[in-house]
Amino acid sequence: IIAMTANAIEGDRQNCIDQGMDDYISKPIDQERLHALLLKWQKPTSASKIHVVPESPVGSQDVQVVS
């Protein structure tokens, strides 16, 4: 859980962490900072573990001609 707040006073981040948040970002939101936080806390998905298998070439003996 990333806390997002308009408050940017000293101690806000620690207060959010103490309340159970995983991280903190204050407004105005910096897109690069937000992206970095999302990447930091994102859980790996099965999509990130996909292995691409190269296609095998199709030989002429595998092609069926339909007229």
Phi and psi in degrees as GROMACS dihedral restraints (atoms count N, CA, C in turn):
[ dihedral_restraints ]
;  ai    aj    ak    al  type     phi  dphi    fc
    3     4     5     6     1  -106.4    20    10
    4     5     6     7     1   119.3    20    10
    6     7     8     9     1   -75.6    20    10
    7     8     9    10     1   135.4    20    10
    9    10    11    12     1  -124.9    20    10
   10    11    12    13     1   123.1    20    10
   12    13    14    15     1  -141.4    20    10
   13    14    15    16     1   155.6    20    10
   15    16    17    18     1   -82.2    20    10
   16    17    18    19     1   -16.9    20    10
   18    19    20    21     1   -75.5    20    10
   19    20    21    22     1   135.2    20    10
   21    22    23    24     1  -133.7    20    10
   22    23    24    25     1    42.7    20    10
   24    25    26    27     1   -98.3    20    10
   25    26    27    28     1   156.2    20    10
   27    28    29    30     1   -57.5    20    10
   28    29    30    31     1   135.0    20    10
   30    31    32    33     1    97.9    20    10
   31    32    33    34     1   -16.1    20    10
   33    34    35    36     1   -61.6    20    10
   34    35    36    37     1   -45.3    20    10
   36    37    38    39     1   -59.8    20    10
   37    38    39    40     1   -49.2    20    10
   39    40    41    42     1   -63.8    20    10
   40    41    42    43     1   -37.2    20    10
   42    43    44    45     1   -61.7    20    10
   43    44    45    46     1   -42.7    20    10
   45    46    47    48     1   -64.5    20    10
   46    47    48    49     1   -42.4    20    10
   48    49    50    51     1   -62.8    20    10
   49    50    51    52     1   -43.5    20    10
   51    52    53    54     1   -62.5    20    10
   52    53    54    55     1   -28.0    20    10
   54    55    56    57     1   -86.1    20    10
   55    56    57    58     1     1.3    20    10
   57    58    59    60     1   109.0    20    10
   58    59    60    61     1     1.6    20    10
   60    61    62    63     1   -74.8    20    10
   61    62    63    64     1   152.6    20    10
   63    64    65    66     1   -83.7    20    10
   64    65    66    67     1   -31.5    20    10
   66    67    68    69     1  -157.7    20    10
   67    68    69    70     1  -176.9    20    10
   69    70    71    72     1  -149.6    20    10
   70    71    72    73     1   141.3    20    10
   72    73    74    75     1  -143.9    20    10
   73    74    75    76     1   140.7    20    10
   75    76    77    78     1  -110.9    20    10
   76    77    78    79     1   159.1    20    10
   78    79    80    81     1   -82.3    20    10
   79    80    81    82     1   152.6    20    10
   81    82    83    84     1   -69.3    20    10
   82    83    84    85     1   141.8    20    10
   84    85    86    87     1   -74.3    20    10
   85    86    87    88     1   127.5    20    10
   87    88    89    90     1   -90.6    20    10
   88    89    90    91     1   118.6    20    10
   90    91    92    93     1   -59.8    20    10
   91    92    93    94     1   -38.4    20    10
   93    94    95    96     1   -67.2    20    10
   94    95    96    97     1   -39.7    20    10
   96    97    98    99     1   -65.5    20    10
   97    98    99   100     1   -43.7    20    10
   99   100   101   102     1   -62.6    20    10
  100   101   102   103     1   -44.3    20    10
  102   103   104   105     1   -60.1    20    10
  103   104   105   106     1   -43.6    20    10
  105   106   107   108     1   -62.2    20    10
  106   107   108   109     1   -41.0    20    10
  108   109   110   111     1   -65.6    20    10
  109   110   111   112     1   -41.9    20    10
  111   112   113   114     1   -64.0    20    10
  112   113   114   115     1   -40.8    20    10
  114   115   116   117     1   -65.7    20    10
  115   116   117   118     1   -38.1    20    10
  117   118   119   120     1   -60.7    20    10
  118   119   120   121     1   -40.7    20    10
  120   121   122   123     1  -101.5    20    10
  121   122   123   124     1    -3.3    20    10
  123   124   125   126     1   -68.0    20    10
  124   125   126   127     1   133.8    20    10
  126   127   128   129     1   -81.9    20    10
  127   128   129   130     1   143.1    20    10
  129   130   131   132     1   -61.3    20    10
  130   131   132   133     1   141.9    20    10
  132   133   134   135     1  -113.6    20    10
  133   134   135   136     1   167.6    20    10
  135   136   137   138     1   -64.2    20    10
  136   137   138   139     1   -26.5    20    10
  138   139   140   141     1   -64.4    20    10
  139   140   141   142     1   -29.6    20    10
  141   142   143   144     1   -77.8    20    10
  142   143   144   145     1    -6.0    20    10
  144   145   146   147     1  -112.0    20    10
  145   146   147   148     1    15.5    20    10
  147   148   149   150     1   -72.7    20    10
  148   149   150   151     1   132.4    20    10
  150   151   152   153     1  -107.8    20    10
  151   152   153   154     1   128.1    20    10
  153   154   155   156     1   -87.9    20    10
  154   155   156   157     1   127.4    20    10
  156   157   158   159     1   -99.1    20    10
  157   158   159   160     1   124.4    20    10
  159   160   161   162     1   -63.2    20    10
  160   161   162   163     1   144.0    20    10
  162   163   164   165     1   -70.8    20    10
  163   164   165   166     1   141.7    20    10
  165   166   167   168     1   -87.7    20    10
  166   167   168   169     1   141.5    20    10
  168   169   170   171     1   -64.9    20    10
  169   170   171   172     1   143.5    20    10
  171   172   173   174     1   -89.5    20    10
  172   173   174   175     1   121.1    20    10
  174   175   176   177     1   -84.2    20    10
  175   176   177   178     1   163.2    20    10
  177   178   179   180     1   -63.2    20    10
  178   179   180   181     1   -26.6    20    10
  180   181   182   183     1   -71.2    20    10
  181   182   183   184     1   -16.6    20    10
  183   184   185   186     1   -91.3    20    10
  184   185   186   187     1    -8.0    20    10
  186   187   188   189     1   -94.0    20    10
  187   188   189   190     1   129.4    20    10
  189   190   191   192     1  -107.5    20    10
  190   191   192   193     1   127.1    20    10
  192   193   194   195     1   -90.8    20    10
  193   194   195   196     1   127.7    20    10
  195   196   197   198     1  -115.5    20    10
  196   197   198   199     1   128.2    20    10
